[in-house]
Amino acid sequence: MEYLLETNTAKFEIRQEPLGMWDLWVDGIPTLAFESAEAAARSVYDQHTGYVVWDQLDNHDAPAELDGWTLKE
């Protein structure tokens, strides 16, 4: 299972690992791992992604919750 979000700055993906953790990918590169998909989505909104270009933006268009992402099963 994975979630997708395309913004004006980057393409974000949240992918579930086989052992249950969730990886955050930015433009095809893995950045951080989280305990839940919701926590990964929140890190994008809070700009704590490990992707400096995104994390230093003054404004962004990411949703605060996972329900604003596209689910890809």
Number of C-alpha atoms within 10 A of each C-alpha: 11 17 20 17 19 15 11 8 13 15 13 23 27 28 21 19 12 7 6 11 13 23 21 26 22 22 13 11 11 17 13 17 19 17 12 15 23 15 16 25 28 18 19 23 19 14 20 15 23 16 18 10 11 19 17 11 10 7 9 16 10 20 15 15 16 20 11 13 19 13 14 11 6
